[in-house]
């Protein structure tokens, strides 16, 4: 099965300071990315579909506790 690579349609910061990468559609599959940062830093990836009324990513609290 051939996989399709989908690039980001939009990258922006929310009012709470999170960076959102919007692909413009729902996707399934694997996430692959590069980061220009110092070694030892952490990147947290959360998947979501909705921004709340303040423009921040709305994620179920159960996901944040894992």
C-alpha positions in Angstrom: 0.0 0.0 0.0 1.4 3.4 -1.0 1.3 6.1 1.6 0.6 9.7 0.7 2.7 12.5 2.3 0.6 15.5 3.3 2.3 18.8 4.1 1.0 21.4 6.5 -1.5 23.9 5.2 -1.0 26.3 8.1 1.3 26.7 11.1 0.4 29.1 13.8 0.6 29.8 17.6 -2.5 29.8 19.8 -3.1 32.4 22.5 -1.7 29.9 25.1 1.6 29.7 23.1 1.1 26.2 21.6 2.2 25.7 18.0 -0.5 24.3 15.8 0.2 22.5 12.6 -3.0 22.3 10.5 -3.1 19.8 7.7 -6.5 21.1 6.4 -8.1 17.7 6.6 -8.5 14.7 8.9 -5.6 12.3 8.5 -4.6 8.9 9.7 -1.1 7.4 9.6 2.3 8.4 10.9 3.7 11.7 11.9 7.2 12.5 10.6 8.9 15.9 11.3 12.2 17.6 12.0 13.0 20.0 14.8 15.7 22.6 15.0 16.3 22.6 18.8 18.9 21.8 21.4 19.5 18.1 22.3 17.6 16.9 25.3 14.5 19.1 24.8 11.0 17.7 24.6 8.4 17.9 21.9 4.8 16.9 22.8 2.5 16.0 20.0 -1.3 16.1 20.6 -3.8 15.3 17.9 -7.0 17.2 17.8 -9.6 18.6 15.5 -11.2 21.6 17.3 -10.0 24.9 18.7 -11.9 26.2 21.7 -13.7 29.6 21.9 -10.3 31.3 22.8 -8.5 29.8 19.8 -6.6 27.1 21.8 -6.4 23.4 20.9 -9.3 21.5 22.5 -8.1 18.0 23.6 -9.8 15.6 25.9 -8.3 15.7 29.4 -7.8 11.9 29.4 -5.3 12.3 26.6 -3.2 14.8 28.6 -2.8 12.5 31.5 -1.1 9.8 29.5 
